[in-house]
Amino acid sequence: MNYDVIVIGSGPGGYVAAIRASQLGLKTAVIERESLGGICLNWGCIPTKALLKSAQVFEYINHAAEYGIKTAEAEADFAAVIKRSRGVADGMSKGVQFLMKKNKIDVIMGTAKVKSGSKVEVKGADGSQKEYTATSIIVATGGRSRELPNLKQDGKKVIGYRQAMVLPEQPKSMVVVGSGAIGVEFAYFYATLGTKVTVVEFMDNIVPVEDEDISKQLLRSFKKAGIEVMTSSSVESVDTSGAGCKVQVKTASGMQTIECDIVLSAAGVVANIENIGLEETGIKTEKGKVVVDQFYNTSVKGYYAIGDIVGGQSLAHVASAEGIICVEKIAGHHPEPLDYNNIPGCTYCTPEIASVGYTEKAAKAAGYELKIGKFPFSASGKASAAGAKDGFIKMIYDAKYGELLGAHMIGANVTEMIAEIVVARKLETTGHEILKAVHPHPTMSEAIMEATADAYGEVIHL
């Protein structure tokens, strides 16, 4: 079978690239070894948001009296929560199947291996092998849970994010190792349903990639929610020989032992680049990633790579954008390279976190003189009415030219609000323009205008 484009992997990078290729008139096939939609739709972005929504609803019910509503005592049905999440994921995967048919993309189920001479070998579940050729081959094999040397995952007591989504019963206690997006989202989910959660973070701050002010606010919110947080700490070993786990944690004040039912390893993701033929084909890798140029060409002509297996943020929307740029370049268009400093990051615990651009620390390190404004949701009428006063918006501007350098948000619905900043930065909008753009009242989003006003000494509601 000869194709113009073969995409290996059907996650948000792969299936989006395939659809765009088909739209551009290229004969396209996708090879997938597990389920259409990849990790994001089946074991990542989508099912985790379903779990988090269930936790949020449970939290609303438990605080209904604060809104003047009387309810009977709520009880979380853990099995039903998990079942709903899986149902949402299955529905999304079926949606991708529909999109493949609609766009006349061939779906080949099996495990792929790239070969020299523009060939891909596919091994089926039944052991059969077939070979396909394509003018352009895009590798989009994604990532998996990173396994730390001293924290081997057994899938039962020491688990990764996949097992955390389908545990047969709710643990009474859990240690979460790592406080990136995956770690804090699961910490919030399990703690809200009643699990005693301890978060262990090696760095000085939780959510360490975020602005330090955001980290401090999330720490306050988590402590208020009863989540124990240990920063500047590391898990040295886990003893699983007993009924539960005994976790040895190294802290600044010495070793501590924490007993729990489950340890969740949430120390990031690692790229799936092993055993897919990269070495045999001569495709260059570096530090566990495939080396590519700004249009995702690998070191071997006709072979491309996108998503978690290349440098840049390991985010679904980044993989999708890379896939579109890659395919448009293959088709002879002139796409603009992706601006990796204008990629929004979103974390869906409560309170939510959203950010884009420079942190205050990074902006200062880059030599900018700054104007910084903050507006707390405690001063927002809409936030007070919604009972969601935790958090704030922080806006960072270049003092000389008014360039919008970065925005950092923590609070209810901020993941829906960050897109305004991404578009504004893309359009090279200045602080003055944000300040003079009328924002609707009462909304959470008017805090963007208010924080900008604070940066320029014109804030009204503080």
Residue, then its C-alpha position, 0 to 999 in steps of 0.5 A: m500500500n502506497y500513501d502520501v503520508i503515514v502517521i504513526g500514532s493517533g493521539p492529538g498530534g497524530y490524528v490531527a496531522a492525518i486529518r489536515a493531510s487528508q484535507l490537503g488532498l494527500k492520501t493518508a493512513v494512521i497506524e495505532r497499536e491501542s485505541l484511536g485518540g491516543i493517551c490524551l483521549n483514552w488515558g489523559c486529558i479527557p478522562t481526567k477532566a471527567l474525574l475532576k468534574s465529578a470531584q467538583v460536583f461532590e465538593y459543590i454538594n458538600h458546600a451547598a449550605e453556603y449557597g442557601i441549599k439544603t441537601a442530604e449528606a452526599e456520598a461519592d460512589f467511586a466505582a460510578v465515578i470511574k465508570r463515567s470517566r471511562g464512558v466519556a473517554d470511549g465516546m471521544s475515541k468513537g468520535v475520532q473513529f468517525l473523523m477518520k471515516k469522514n476524512k477517508i483516512d485508512v486506519i491500520m491497527g498494529t505496532a509500527k516500526v519505521k524502516s529505511g526506504s520510506k517504509v513502515e512495518v506493521k505487526g498485527a495483534d495476531g502476529s501478522q506483518k505487513e509493509y507500507t510505503a509513504t512519501s512522508i512518514i510522521v512519527a507521533t508515538g507520544g509518551r508514558s509515565r516516567e518511572l523513577p529508578n527508586l520508585k518502580q511501578d508494580g501497577k497495584k501499590v505503586i502506580g502511574y496515571r493510567q492505574a490511578m484512573v481505574l483503581p478498583e476501590q478508593p484508597k484511604s491514603m495516598v502519597v503523590v510523588g511529583s506536583g506537576a499538572i498530573g500530580v496536583e490534579f490527582a491529589y485534588f481528585y482523591a482528596t476531595l473524595g475523602t482520601k488522605v493525600t500527601v504530595v511530595e515534591f523535589m523542588d522548592n515549590i509545587v507546580p514548579v514550572e509556574d510563577e512562584d506566586i501561583s505556587k504559593q497560592l496553590l499551596r495555601s489552597f491545598k493546605k486549606a483542603g487538607i492536602e499535606v504538601m512536602t517540598s524540597s523532599s524526595v522519595e528514597s524508597v517504598d516498602t510494599s511488602g506489607a498490607g500497604c506502603k511504607v514510604q521513606v521521604k528525605t526532607a531538609s530535617g531528615m528522613q520521614t516514614i509515611e504509611c499509605d495504601i497507594v503511591l502514585s508516581a507523577a514525575g512527568v512523562v518519557a517519550n515512546i521512542e524505543n523499538i520503533g526503528l529510529e536507530e536502524t533508520g538513522i534518525k537522530t535522537e538526543k536526551g530521549k527526544v527525536v531531533v527535529d527542525q522548526f518544521y519537524n523534519t528529522s535527520v533523515k529526509g522524508y521522516y518527521a516527528i511531532g508531539d511528546i517525542v520532540g522537544g517543547q512542551s508535552l501538551a496535547h495542543v502543542a502536538s496538534a499545532e505541530g502536526i498541522i504545521c508539519v503537514e502543511k509544510i509537506a503539502g508545499h504551504h508556508p506555515e509559520p513556525l510555532d512560537y513555543n513562548n506563547i503556549p498556554g499551560c493549564t492545570y485543572c485542579t481546584p483552584e485551576i491554574a493557567s499561564v502563558g509567556y514569561t514568569e516574573k523570574a524568567a522575564k527579569a532574567a531576560g533583562y526586561e524592566l517590568k510593570i506587574g499587576k495583580f488582581p485578587f478574586s476576593a475583590s471580584g464581584k462575580a467571584s464572590a457571587a460564585g463562592a470562588k474567591d481563591g486566587f488571582i490574576k497576575m499580568i507582566y508587561d515590559a515597562k519600556y514598550g508595554e509588551l505583554l510578556g506573560a500572564h499567570m492565573i489561579g482560580a475558578n475557570v481560569t483555563e477558559m480565560i487564558a486564550e484571551i492572553v494567547v491571542a493578545r500576545k499573538l497580535e502583539t497587544t500592549g498593556h494600554e490596549i488590554l486596559k482600554a478594551v472594555h471587559p464585561h461586568p460582572t465576570m471573572s475575566e474582567a480581572i485581566m483588565e483590573a490586573t493590567a490597570d494595577a500594573y499601570g497604577e490605574v486600578i479602580h477596585l483595589 
